[in-house]
């Protein structure tokens, strides 16, 4: 699965908008999704002129959901095992 494919995969047609950045059915995070597709062909400009994209997720529970990239919660990358500060 290519998350950056230019054409949307068929499974994105059944996506529902998740207002919290998690599966609206089982509340799994985006990192637990089986498939991901980012709609980078159609960015939306926010009031402060920043771009945001739709991010589509196929959850392990079978729910397909999407959320805005700007709604992604901040994460502490220092807690990640592959974190290598320069």
PDB file of N, CA, C and O in Angstrom:
ATOM      1  N   UNK A   1       0.849  -1.180   0.000  1.00  0.00           N
ATOM      2  CA  UNK A   1       0.000   0.000   0.000  1.00  0.00           C
ATOM      3  C   UNK A   1       0.886   1.233   0.000  1.00  0.00           C
ATOM      4  O   UNK A   1       1.747   1.391   0.865  1.00  0.00           O
ATOM      5  N   UNK A   2       0.675   2.086  -0.955  1.00  0.00           N
ATOM      6  CA  UNK A   2       1.453   3.315  -1.062  1.00  0.00           C
ATOM      7  C   UNK A   2       0.648   4.472  -0.481  1.00  0.00           C
ATOM      8  O   UNK A   2      -0.328   4.913  -1.089  1.00  0.00           O
ATOM      9  N   UNK A   3       1.042   4.961   0.675  1.00  0.00           N
ATOM     10  CA  UNK A   3       0.322   6.058   1.330  1.00  0.00           C
ATOM     11  C   UNK A   3       0.348   7.335   0.513  1.00  0.00           C
ATOM     12  O   UNK A   3      -0.488   8.216   0.715  1.00  0.00           O
ATOM     13  N   UNK A   4       1.308   7.451  -0.418  1.00  0.00           N
ATOM     14  CA  UNK A   4       1.445   8.667  -1.215  1.00  0.00           C
ATOM     15  C   UNK A   4       1.012   8.477  -2.665  1.00  0.00           C
ATOM     16  O   UNK A   4       1.366   9.290  -3.519  1.00  0.00           O
ATOM     17  N   UNK A   5       0.255   7.423  -2.962  1.00  0.00           N
ATOM     18  CA  UNK A   5      -0.242   7.206  -4.323  1.00  0.00           C
ATOM     19  C   UNK A   5      -1.080   8.407  -4.753  1.00  0.00           C
ATOM     20  O   UNK A   5      -1.774   9.012  -3.936  1.00  0.00           O
ATOM     21  N   UNK A   6      -1.011   8.744  -6.030  1.00  0.00           N
ATOM     22  CA  UNK A   6      -1.752   9.920  -6.512  1.00  0.00           C
ATOM     23  C   UNK A   6      -3.247   9.676  -6.598  1.00  0.00           C
ATOM     24  O   UNK A   6      -4.033  10.607  -6.426  1.00  0.00           O
ATOM     25  N   UNK A   7      -3.654   8.447  -6.860  1.00  0.00           N
ATOM     26  CA  UNK A   7      -5.080   8.134  -6.934  1.00  0.00           C
ATOM     27  C   UNK A   7      -5.523   7.439  -5.656  1.00  0.00           C
ATOM     28  O   UNK A   7      -4.799   6.599  -5.120  1.00  0.00           O
ATOM     29  N   UNK A   8      -6.712   7.787  -5.163  1.00  0.00           N
ATOM     30  CA  UNK A   8      -7.175   7.175  -3.913  1.00  0.00           C
ATOM     31  C   UNK A   8      -7.512   5.698  -4.094  1.00  0.00           C
ATOM     32  O   UNK A   8      -8.081   5.314  -5.116  1.00  0.00           O
ATOM     33  N   UNK A   9      -7.170   4.878  -3.122  1.00  0.00           N
ATOM     34  CA  UNK A   9      -7.565   3.477  -3.171  1.00  0.00           C
ATOM     35  C   UNK A   9      -9.088   3.353  -3.016  1.00  0.00           C
ATOM     36  O   UNK A   9      -9.729   4.229  -2.435  1.00  0.00           O
ATOM     37  N   UNK A  10      -9.643   2.293  -3.525  1.00  0.00           N
ATOM     38  CA  UNK A  10     -11.093   2.070  -3.487  1.00  0.00           C
ATOM     39  C   UNK A  10     -11.646   2.096  -2.059  1.00  0.00           C
ATOM     40  O   UNK A  10     -12.760   2.570  -1.840  1.00  0.00           O
ATOM     41  N   UNK A  11     -10.886   1.597  -1.097  1.00  0.00           N
ATOM     42  CA  UNK A  11     -11.393   1.503   0.269  1.00  0.00           C
ATOM     43  C   UNK A  11     -11.658   2.860   0.907  1.00  0.00           C
ATOM     44  O   UNK A  11     -12.390   2.933   1.893  1.00  0.00           O
ATOM     45  N   UNK A  12     -11.085   3.939   0.373  1.00  0.00           N
ATOM     46  CA  UNK A  12     -11.312   5.273   0.955  1.00  0.00           C
ATOM     47  C   UNK A  12     -12.727   5.780   0.705  1.00  0.00           C
ATOM     48  O   UNK A  12     -13.169   6.712   1.377  1.00  0.00           O
ATOM     49  N   UNK A  13     -13.451   5.186  -0.251  1.00  0.00           N
ATOM     50  CA  UNK A  13     -14.810   5.638  -0.568  1.00  0.00           C
ATOM     51  C   UNK A  13     -15.780   5.484   0.590  1.00  0.00           C
ATOM     52  O   UNK A  13     -16.778   6.202   0.647  1.00  0.00           O
ATOM     53  N   UNK A  14     -15.521   4.581   1.501  1.00  0.00           N
ATOM     54  CA  UNK A  14     -16.430   4.343   2.618  1.00  0.00           C
ATOM     55  C   UNK A  14     -15.988   5.050   3.904  1.00  0.00           C
ATOM     56  O   UNK A  14     -16.535   4.781   4.974  1.00  0.00           O
ATOM     57  N   UNK A  15     -15.020   5.935   3.811  1.00  0.00           N
ATOM     58  CA  UNK A  15     -14.468   6.592   5.006  1.00  0.00           C
ATOM     59  C   UNK A  15     -15.469   7.535   5.661  1.00  0.00           C
ATOM     60  O   UNK A  15     -16.254   8.210   4.994  1.00  0.00           O
ATOM     61  N   UNK A  16     -15.414   7.560   6.984  1.00  0.00           N
ATOM     62  CA  UNK A  16     -16.207   8.509   7.764  1.00  0.00           C
ATOM     63  C   UNK A  16     -15.248   9.466   8.468  1.00  0.00           C
ATOM     64  O   UNK A  16     -14.118   9.104   8.795  1.00  0.00           O
ATOM     65  N   UNK A  17     -15.715  10.682   8.694  1.00  0.00           N
ATOM     66  CA  UNK A  17     -14.877  11.702   9.326  1.00  0.00           C
ATOM     67  C   UNK A  17     -14.771  11.424  10.822  1.00  0.00           C
ATOM     68  O   UNK A  17     -15.781  11.341  11.521  1.00  0.00           O
ATOM     69  N   UNK A  18     -13.558  11.283  11.298  1.00  0.00           N
ATOM     70  CA  UNK A  18     -13.302  11.110  12.727  1.00  0.00           C
ATOM     71  C   UNK A  18     -12.944  12.474  13.301  1.00  0.00           C
ATOM     72  O   UNK A  18     -11.956  13.078  12.883  1.00  0.00           O
ATOM     73  N   UNK A  19     -13.720  12.961  14.238  1.00  0.00           N
ATOM     74  CA  UNK A  19     -13.475  14.284  14.801  1.00  0.00           C
ATOM     75  C   UNK A  19     -12.387  14.273  15.863  1.00  0.00           C
ATOM     76  O   UNK A  19     -11.818  15.318  16.179  1.00  0.00           O
ATOM     77  N   UNK A  20     -12.093  13.104  16.416  1.00  0.00           N
ATOM     78  CA  UNK A  20     -10.909  12.916  17.241  1.00  0.00           C
ATOM     79  C   UNK A  20      -9.945  12.130  16.369  1.00  0.00           C
ATOM     80  O   UNK A  20     -10.391  11.372  15.507  1.00  0.00           O
ATOM     81  N   UNK A  21      -8.666  12.280  16.557  1.00  0.00           N
ATOM     82  CA  UNK A  21      -7.704  11.635  15.659  1.00  0.00           C
ATOM     83  C   UNK A  21      -7.491  10.181  16.064  1.00  0.00           C
ATOM     84  O   UNK A  21      -6.399   9.782  16.470  1.00  0.00           O
ATOM     85  N   UNK A  22      -8.574   9.395  15.940  1.00  0.00           N
ATOM     86  CA  UNK A  22      -8.528   7.965  16.219  1.00  0.00           C
ATOM     87  C   UNK A  22      -9.729   7.319  15.546  1.00  0.00           C
ATOM     88  O   UNK A  22     -10.626   8.009  15.060  1.00  0.00           O
ATOM     89  N   UNK A  23      -9.740   6.004  15.521  1.00  0.00           N
ATOM     90  CA  UNK A  23     -10.861   5.284  14.922  1.00  0.00           C
ATOM     91  C   UNK A  23     -12.130   5.603  15.711  1.00  0.00           C
ATOM     92  O   UNK A  23     -12.148   5.437  16.931  1.00  0.00           O
ATOM     93  N   UNK A  24     -13.189   6.054  15.044  1.00  0.00           N
ATOM     94  CA  UNK A  24     -14.422   6.378  15.769  1.00  0.00           C
ATOM     95  C   UNK A  24     -15.138   5.143  16.306  1.00  0.00           C
ATOM     96  O   UNK A  24     -16.036   5.269  17.138  1.00  0.00           O
ATOM     97  N   UNK A  25     -14.757   3.955  15.847  1.00  0.00           N
ATOM     98  CA  UNK A  25     -15.414   2.730  16.292  1.00  0.00           C
ATOM     99  C   UNK A  25     -14.715   2.115  17.505  1.00  0.00           C
ATOM    100  O   UNK A  25     -15.354   1.866  18.527  1.00  0.00           O
ATOM    101  N   UNK A  26     -13.405   1.869  17.396  1.00  0.00           N
ATOM    102  CA  UNK A  26     -12.683   1.184  18.479  1.00  0.00           C
ATOM    103  C   UNK A  26     -11.656   2.074  19.180  1.00  0.00           C
ATOM    104  O   UNK A  26     -11.021   1.639  20.141  1.00  0.00           O
ATOM    105  N   UNK A  27     -11.487   3.304  18.716  1.00  0.00           N
ATOM    106  CA  UNK A  27     -10.580   4.302  19.299  1.00  0.00           C
ATOM    107  C   UNK A  27      -9.094   3.947  19.171  1.00  0.00           C
ATOM    108  O   UNK A  27      -8.270   4.448  19.935  1.00  0.00           O
ATOM    109  N   UNK A  28      -8.755   3.094  18.217  1.00  0.00           N
ATOM    110  CA  UNK A  28      -7.345   2.796  17.945  1.00  0.00           C
ATOM    111  C   UNK A  28      -6.687   4.013  17.310  1.00  0.00           C
ATOM    112  O   UNK A  28      -7.351   4.815  16.654  1.00  0.00           O
ATOM    113  N   UNK A  29      -5.395   4.146  17.505  1.00  0.00           N
ATOM    114  CA  UNK A  29      -4.671   5.282  16.941  1.00  0.00           C
ATOM    115  C   UNK A  29      -4.380   5.057  15.460  1.00  0.00           C
ATOM    116  O   UNK A  29      -4.555   3.956  14.937  1.00  0.00           O
ATOM    117  N   UNK A  30      -3.941   6.104  14.805  1.00  0.00           N
ATOM    118  CA  UNK A  30      -3.587   6.003  13.388  1.00  0.00           C
ATOM    119  C   UNK A  30      -2.416   5.045  13.179  1.00  0.00           C
ATOM    120  O   UNK A  30      -2.304   4.438  12.114  1.00  0.00           O
ATOM    121  N   UNK A  31      -1.556   4.902  14.162  1.00  0.00           N
ATOM    122  CA  UNK A  31      -0.401   4.000  14.049  1.00  0.00           C
ATOM    123  C   UNK A  31      -0.809   2.536  14.020  1.00  0.00           C
ATOM    124  O   UNK A  31      -0.031   1.681  13.598  1.00  0.00           O
ATOM    125  N   UNK A  32      -2.021   2.245  14.464  1.00  0.00           N
ATOM    126  CA  UNK A  32      -2.506   0.866  14.479  1.00  0.00           C
ATOM    127  C   UNK A  32      -3.266   0.499  13.211  1.00  0.00           C
ATOM    128  O   UNK A  32      -3.730  -0.633  13.078  1.00  0.00           O
ATOM    129  N   UNK A  33      -3.400   1.433  12.282  1.00  0.00           N
ATOM    130  CA  UNK A  33      -4.154   1.186  11.050  1.00  0.00           C
ATOM    131  C   UNK A  33      -3.441   0.175  10.160  1.00  0.00           C
ATOM    132  O   UNK A  33      -2.212   0.107  10.137  1.00  0.00           O
ATOM    133  N   UNK A  34      -4.228  -0.605   9.432  1.00  0.00           N
ATOM    134  CA  UNK A  34      -3.670  -1.579   8.492  1.00  0.00           C
ATOM    135  C   UNK A  34      -3.271  -0.934   7.175  1.00  0.00           C
ATOM    136  O   UNK A  34      -2.317  -1.368   6.530  1.00  0.00           O
ATOM    137  N   UNK A  35      -4.003   0.107   6.773  1.00  0.00           N
ATOM    138  CA  UNK A  35      -3.714   0.812   5.524  1.00  0.00           C
ATOM    139  C   UNK A  35      -3.825   2.311   5.768  1.00  0.00           C
ATOM    140  O   UNK A  35      -4.584   2.762   6.625  1.00  0.00           O
ATOM    141  N   UNK A  36      -3.052   3.073   4.998  1.00  0.00           N
ATOM    142  CA  UNK A  36      -3.048   4.533   5.121  1.00  0.00           C
ATOM    143  C   UNK A  36      -2.963   5.136   3.728  1.00  0.00           C
ATOM    144  O   UNK A  36      -2.241   4.633   2.867  1.00  0.00           O
ATOM    145  N   UNK A  37      -3.705   6.216   3.513  1.00  0.00           N
ATOM    146  CA  UNK A  37      -3.562   6.985   2.273  1.00  0.00           C
ATOM    147  C   UNK A  37      -3.703   8.460   2.610  1.00  0.00           C
ATOM    148  O   UNK A  37      -4.634   8.849   3.315  1.00  0.00           O
ATOM    149  N   UNK A  38      -2.786   9.287   2.114  1.00  0.00           N
ATOM    150  CA  UNK A  38      -2.797  10.730   2.345  1.00  0.00           C
ATOM    151  C   UNK A  38      -3.217  11.433   1.066  1.00  0.00           C
ATOM    152  O   UNK A  38      -2.604  11.243   0.015  1.00  0.00           O
ATOM    153  N   UNK A  39      -4.257  12.240   1.154  1.00  0.00           N
ATOM    154  CA  UNK A  39      -4.760  12.969  -0.009  1.00  0.00           C
ATOM    155  C   UNK A  39      -3.982  14.272  -0.157  1.00  0.00           C
ATOM    156  O   UNK A  39      -4.462  15.338   0.228  1.00  0.00           O
ATOM    157  N   UNK A  40      -2.795  14.180  -0.709  1.00  0.00           N
ATOM    158  CA  UNK A  40      -1.935  15.359  -0.841  1.00  0.00           C
ATOM    159  C   UNK A  40      -2.187  16.117  -2.132  1.00  0.00           C
ATOM    160  O   UNK A  40      -1.563  17.153  -2.364  1.00  0.00           O
ATOM    161  N   UNK A  41      -3.082  15.632  -2.974  1.00  0.00           N
ATOM    162  CA  UNK A  41      -3.402  16.328  -4.223  1.00  0.00           C
ATOM    163  C   UNK A  41      -4.374  17.478  -4.003  1.00  0.00           C
ATOM    164  O   UNK A  41      -4.467  18.379  -4.838  1.00  0.00           O
ATOM    165  N   UNK A  42      -5.092  17.457  -2.899  1.00  0.00           N
ATOM    166  CA  UNK A  42      -6.122  18.469  -2.660  1.00  0.00           C
ATOM    167  C   UNK A  42      -5.959  19.120  -1.293  1.00  0.00           C
ATOM    168  O   UNK A  42      -6.819  18.946  -0.430  1.00  0.00           O
ATOM    169  N   UNK A  43      -4.879  19.863  -1.074  1.00  0.00           N
ATOM    170  CA  UNK A  43      -4.721  20.510   0.235  1.00  0.00           C
ATOM    171  C   UNK A  43      -5.750  21.621   0.424  1.00  0.00           C
ATOM    172  O   UNK A  43      -6.239  22.213  -0.538  1.00  0.00           O
ATOM    173  N   UNK A  44      -6.057  21.879   1.669  1.00  0.00           N
ATOM    174  CA  UNK A  44      -6.966  22.960   2.044  1.00  0.00           C
ATOM    175  C   UNK A  44      -6.138  23.984   2.802  1.00  0.00           C
ATOM    176  O   UNK A  44      -5.297  23.620   3.623  1.00  0.00           O
ATOM    177  N   UNK A  45      -6.370  25.259   2.531  1.00  0.00           N
ATOM    178  CA  UNK A  45      -5.667  26.318   3.256  1.00  0.00           C
ATOM    179  C   UNK A  45      -6.474  26.729   4.476  1.00  0.00           C
ATOM    180  O   UNK A  45      -7.682  26.948   4.389  1.00  0.00           O
ATOM    181  N   UNK A  46      -5.801  26.833   5.609  1.00  0.00           N
ATOM    182  CA  UNK A  46      -6.451  27.286   6.835  1.00  0.00           C
ATOM    183  C   UNK A  46      -6.461  28.812   6.870  1.00  0.00           C
ATOM    184  O   UNK A  46      -5.917  29.468   5.982  1.00  0.00           O
ATOM    185  N   UNK A  47      -7.085  29.361   7.903  1.00  0.00           N
ATOM    186  CA  UNK A  47      -7.165  30.818   8.034  1.00  0.00           C
ATOM    187  C   UNK A  47      -5.788  31.470   8.095  1.00  0.00           C
ATOM    188  O   UNK A  47      -5.605  32.588   7.615  1.00  0.00           O
ATOM    189  N   UNK A  48      -4.823  30.773   8.684  1.00  0.00           N
ATOM    190  CA  UNK A  48      -3.466  31.326   8.796  1.00  0.00           C
ATOM    191  C   UNK A  48      -2.565  30.889   7.633  1.00  0.00           C
ATOM    192  O   UNK A  48      -1.339  30.910   7.744  1.00  0.00           O
ATOM    193  N   UNK A  49      -3.187  30.495   6.523  1.00  0.00           N
ATOM    194  CA  UNK A  49      -2.509  30.172   5.255  1.00  0.00           C
ATOM    195  C   UNK A  49      -1.626  28.920   5.329  1.00  0.00           C
ATOM    196  O   UNK A  49      -0.685  28.781   4.548  1.00  0.00           O
ATOM    197  N   UNK A  50      -1.918  28.033   6.240  1.00  0.00           N
ATOM    198  CA  UNK A  50      -1.207  26.757   6.308  1.00  0.00           C
ATOM    199  C   UNK A  50      -2.014  25.705   5.555  1.00  0.00           C
ATOM    200  O   UNK A  50      -3.235  25.810   5.441  1.00  0.00           O
ATOM    201  N   UNK A  51      -1.328  24.703   5.050  1.00  0.00           N
ATOM    202  CA  UNK A  51      -1.993  23.623   4.333  1.00  0.00           C
ATOM    203  C   UNK A  51      -2.346  22.487   5.281  1.00  0.00           C
ATOM    204  O   UNK A  51      -1.631  22.205   6.242  1.00  0.00           O
ATOM    205  N   UNK A  52      -3.462  21.848   4.983  1.00  0.00           N
ATOM    206  CA  UNK A  52      -3.820  20.622   5.685  1.00  0.00           C
ATOM    207  C   UNK A  52      -4.378  19.644   4.656  1.00  0.00           C
ATOM    208  O   UNK A  52      -4.923  20.045   3.628  1.00  0.00           O
ATOM    209  N   UNK A  53      -4.230  18.352   4.953  1.00  0.00           N
ATOM    210  CA  UNK A  53      -4.652  17.296   4.043  1.00  0.00           C
ATOM    211  C   UNK A  53      -5.568  16.334   4.764  1.00  0.00           C
ATOM    212  O   UNK A  53      -5.578  16.248   5.992  1.00  0.00           O
ATOM    213  N   UNK A  54      -6.343  15.607   3.962  1.00  0.00           N
ATOM    214  CA  UNK A  54      -7.116  14.500   4.506  1.00  0.00           C
ATOM    215  C   UNK A  54      -6.194  13.289   4.613  1.00  0.00           C
ATOM    216  O   UNK A  54      -5.459  12.968   3.680  1.00  0.00           O
ATOM    217  N   UNK A  55      -6.245  12.628   5.762  1.00  0.00           N
ATOM    218  CA  UNK A  55      -5.500  11.396   5.989  1.00  0.00           C
ATOM    219  C   UNK A  55      -6.525  10.285   6.190  1.00  0.00           C
ATOM    220  O   UNK A  55      -7.390  10.383   7.060  1.00  0.00           O
ATOM    221  N   UNK A  56      -6.429   9.244   5.394  1.00  0.00           N
ATOM    222  CA  UNK A  56      -7.379   8.135   5.436  1.00  0.00           C
ATOM    223  C   UNK A  56      -6.729   6.920   6.086  1.00  0.00           C
ATOM    224  O   UNK A  56      -5.567   6.609   5.826  1.00  0.00           O
ATOM    225  N   UNK A  57      -7.494   6.241   6.932  1.00  0.00           N
ATOM    226  CA  UNK A  57      -6.993   5.077   7.659  1.00  0.00           C
ATOM    227  C   UNK A  57      -7.981   3.918   7.573  1.00  0.00           C
ATOM    228  O   UNK A  57      -9.188   4.100   7.729  1.00  0.00           O
ATOM    229  N   UNK A  58      -7.452   2.735   7.324  1.00  0.00           N
ATOM    230  CA  UNK A  58      -8.238   1.503   7.345  1.00  0.00           C
ATOM    231  C   UNK A  58      -7.856   0.786   8.631  1.00  0.00           C
ATOM    232  O   UNK A  58      -6.775   0.209   8.740  1.00  0.00           O
ATOM    233  N   UNK A  59      -8.752   0.831   9.591  1.00  0.00           N
ATOM    234  CA  UNK A  59      -8.468   0.297  10.924  1.00  0.00           C
ATOM    235  C   UNK A  59      -8.552  -1.228  10.939  1.00  0.00           C
ATOM    236  O   UNK A  59      -9.227  -1.834  10.108  1.00  0.00           O
ATOM    237  N   UNK A  60      -7.862  -1.828  11.887  1.00  0.00           N
ATOM    238  CA  UNK A  60      -7.893  -3.287  12.039  1.00  0.00           C
ATOM    239  C   UNK A  60      -9.284  -3.796  12.386  1.00  0.00           C
ATOM    240  O   UNK A  60      -9.559  -4.982  12.201  1.00  0.00           O
ATOM    241  N   UNK A  61     -10.178  -2.931  12.889  1.00  0.00           N
ATOM    242  CA  UNK A  61     -11.548  -3.344  13.214  1.00  0.00           C
ATOM    243  C   UNK A  61     -12.461  -3.302  11.988  1.00  0.00           C
ATOM    244  O   UNK A  61     -13.626  -3.691  12.068  1.00  0.00           O
ATOM    245  N   UNK A  62     -11.930  -2.828  10.846  1.00  0.00           N
ATOM    246  CA  UNK A  62     -12.716  -2.766   9.618  1.00  0.00           C
ATOM    247  C   UNK A  62     -13.301  -1.402   9.315  1.00  0.00           C
ATOM    248  O   UNK A  62     -13.864  -1.200   8.239  1.00  0.00           O
ATOM    249  N   UNK A  63     -13.180  -0.466  10.235  1.00  0.00           N
ATOM    250  CA  UNK A  63     -13.685   0.890  10.027  1.00  0.00           C
ATOM    251  C   UNK A  63     -12.693   1.687   9.193  1.00  0.00           C
ATOM    252  O   UNK A  63     -11.485   1.623   9.418  1.00  0.00           O
ATOM    253  N   UNK A  64     -13.210   2.432   8.235  1.00  0.00           N
ATOM    254  CA  UNK A  64     -12.378   3.324   7.431  1.00  0.00           C
ATOM    255  C   UNK A  64     -12.717   4.740   7.862  1.00  0.00           C
ATOM    256  O   UNK A  64     -13.878   5.147   7.816  1.00  0.00           O
ATOM    257  N   UNK A  65     -11.711   5.486   8.277  1.00  0.00           N
ATOM    258  CA  UNK A  65     -11.942   6.839   8.779  1.00  0.00           C
ATOM    259  C   UNK A  65     -10.917   7.793   8.208  1.00  0.00           C
ATOM    260  O   UNK A  65      -9.851   7.395   7.739  1.00  0.00           O
ATOM    261  N   UNK A  66     -11.278   9.076   8.263  1.00  0.00           N
ATOM    262  CA  UNK A  66     -10.335  10.106   7.828  1.00  0.00           C
ATOM    263  C   UNK A  66     -10.373  11.252   8.825  1.00  0.00           C
ATOM    264  O   UNK A  66     -11.357  11.457   9.535  1.00  0.00           O
ATOM    265  N   UNK A  67      -9.269  11.994   8.858  1.00  0.00           N
ATOM    266  CA  UNK A  67      -9.156  13.183   9.703  1.00  0.00           C
ATOM    267  C   UNK A  67      -8.205  14.155   9.016  1.00  0.00           C
ATOM    268  O   UNK A  67      -7.435  13.772   8.136  1.00  0.00           O
ATOM    269  N   UNK A  68      -8.270  15.404   9.428  1.00  0.00           N
ATOM    270  CA  UNK A  68      -7.372  16.421   8.871  1.00  0.00           C
ATOM    271  C   UNK A  68      -5.976  16.252   9.455  1.00  0.00           C
ATOM    272  O   UNK A  68      -5.823  15.941  10.636  1.00  0.00           O
ATOM    273  N   UNK A  69      -4.971  16.456   8.629  1.00  0.00           N
ATOM    274  CA  UNK A  69      -3.583  16.367   9.090  1.00  0.00           C
ATOM    275  C   UNK A  69      -3.313  17.361  10.214  1.00  0.00           C
ATOM    276  O   UNK A  69      -2.486  17.099  11.088  1.00  0.00           O
ATOM    277  N   UNK A  70      -3.996  18.489  10.198  1.00  0.00           N
ATOM    278  CA  UNK A  70      -3.804  19.511  11.234  1.00  0.00           C
ATOM    279  C   UNK A  70      -4.373  19.079  12.585  1.00  0.00           C
ATOM    280  O   UNK A  70      -4.050  19.683  13.608  1.00  0.00           O
ATOM    281  N   UNK A  71      -5.214  18.043  12.603  1.00  0.00           N
ATOM    282  CA  UNK A  71      -5.792  17.541  13.851  1.00  0.00           C
ATOM    283  C   UNK A  71      -4.947  16.451  14.495  1.00  0.00           C
ATOM    284  O   UNK A  71      -5.267  15.965  15.579  1.00  0.00           O
ATOM    285  N   UNK A  72      -3.871  16.072  13.822  1.00  0.00           N
ATOM    286  CA  UNK A  72      -2.991  15.039  14.371  1.00  0.00           C
ATOM    287  C   UNK A  72      -2.414  15.536  15.696  1.00  0.00           C
ATOM    288  O   UNK A  72      -1.879  16.643  15.760  1.00  0.00           O
ATOM    289  N   UNK A  73      -2.518  14.729  16.752  1.00  0.00           N
ATOM    290  CA  UNK A  73      -1.989  15.175  18.044  1.00  0.00           C
ATOM    291  C   UNK A  73      -0.466  15.242  18.028  1.00  0.00           C
ATOM    292  O   UNK A  73       0.184  14.455  17.340  1.00  0.00           O
ATOM    293  N   UNK A  74       0.102  16.175  18.780  1.00  0.00           N
ATOM    294  CA  UNK A  74       1.564  16.240  18.862  1.00  0.00           C
ATOM    295  C   UNK A  74       2.080  14.993  19.578  1.00  0.00           C
ATOM    296  O   UNK A  74       1.399  14.426  20.433  1.00  0.00           O
ATOM    297  N   UNK A  75       3.267  14.585  19.223  1.00  0.00           N
ATOM    298  CA  UNK A  75       3.845  13.422  19.885  1.00  0.00           C
ATOM    299  C   UNK A  75       5.230  13.773  20.383  1.00  0.00           C
ATOM    300  O   UNK A  75       5.902  14.647  19.836  1.00  0.00           O
ATOM    301  N   UNK A  76       5.634  13.100  21.400  1.00  0.00           N
ATOM    302  CA  UNK A  76       6.957  13.306  21.968  1.00  0.00           C
ATOM    303  C   UNK A  76       7.905  12.321  21.300  1.00  0.00           C
ATOM    304  O   UNK A  76       7.958  11.152  21.682  1.00  0.00           O
ATOM    305  N   UNK A  77       8.657  12.788  20.304  1.00  0.00           N
ATOM    306  CA  UNK A  77       9.533  11.874  19.578  1.00  0.00           C
ATOM    307  C   UNK A  77      10.720  11.416  20.411  1.00  0.00           C
ATOM    308  O   UNK A  77      11.386  10.442  20.061  1.00  0.00           O
ATOM    309  N   UNK A  78      10.989  12.109  21.508  1.00  0.00           N
ATOM    310  CA  UNK A  78      12.114  11.677  22.337  1.00  0.00           C
ATOM    311  C   UNK A  78      11.826  10.337  23.005  1.00  0.00           C
ATOM    312  O   UNK A  78      12.756   9.672  23.461  1.00  0.00           O
ATOM    313  N   UNK A  79      10.561   9.923  23.073  1.00  0.00           N
ATOM    314  CA  UNK A  79      10.210   8.629  23.658  1.00  0.00           C
ATOM    315  C   UNK A  79      10.301   7.494  22.652  1.00  0.00           C
ATOM    316  O   UNK A  79      10.111   6.334  23.018  1.00  0.00           O
ATOM    317  N   UNK A  80      10.586   7.800  21.406  1.00  0.00           N
ATOM    318  CA  UNK A  80      10.659   6.784  20.368  1.00  0.00           C
ATOM    319  C   UNK A  80      12.027   6.107  20.402  1.00  0.00           C
ATOM    320  O   UNK A  80      13.039   6.779  20.604  1.00  0.00           O
ATOM    321  N   UNK A  81      12.075   4.783  20.208  1.00  0.00           N
ATOM    322  CA  UNK A  81      13.356   4.066  20.291  1.00  0.00           C
ATOM    323  C   UNK A  81      14.351   4.448  19.204  1.00  0.00           C
ATOM    324  O   UNK A  81      15.555   4.280  19.401  1.00  0.00           O
ATOM    325  N   UNK A  82      13.888   4.958  18.059  1.00  0.00           N
ATOM    326  CA  UNK A  82      14.810   5.302  16.981  1.00  0.00           C
ATOM    327  C   UNK A  82      15.151   6.789  16.971  1.00  0.00           C
ATOM    328  O   UNK A  82      15.632   7.301  15.960  1.00  0.00           O
ATOM    329  N   UNK A  83      14.913   7.478  18.056  1.00  0.00           N
ATOM    330  CA  UNK A  83      15.199   8.906  18.155  1.00  0.00           C
ATOM    331  C   UNK A  83      16.703   9.123  18.269  1.00  0.00           C
ATOM    332  O   UNK A  83      17.343   8.597  19.180  1.00  0.00           O
ATOM    333  N   UNK A  84      17.267   9.898  17.344  1.00  0.00           N
ATOM    334  CA  UNK A  84      18.702  10.188  17.339  1.00  0.00           C
ATOM    335  C   UNK A  84      18.920  11.687  17.212  1.00  0.00           C
ATOM    336  O   UNK A  84      18.978  12.197  16.094  1.00  0.00           O
ATOM    337  N   UNK A  85      19.042  12.407  18.317  1.00  0.00           N
ATOM    338  CA  UNK A  85      19.263  13.855  18.208  1.00  0.00           C
ATOM    339  C   UNK A  85      20.621  14.156  17.587  1.00  0.00           C
ATOM    340  O   UNK A  85      21.582  13.406  17.760  1.00  0.00           O
ATOM    341  N   UNK A  86      20.680  15.261  16.864  1.00  0.00           N
ATOM    342  CA  UNK A  86      21.949  15.649  16.237  1.00  0.00           C
ATOM    343  C   UNK A  86      22.653  16.705  17.046  1.00  0.00           C
ATOM    344  O   UNK A  86      23.737  17.151  16.669  1.00  0.00           O
TER     345      UNK A  86
END
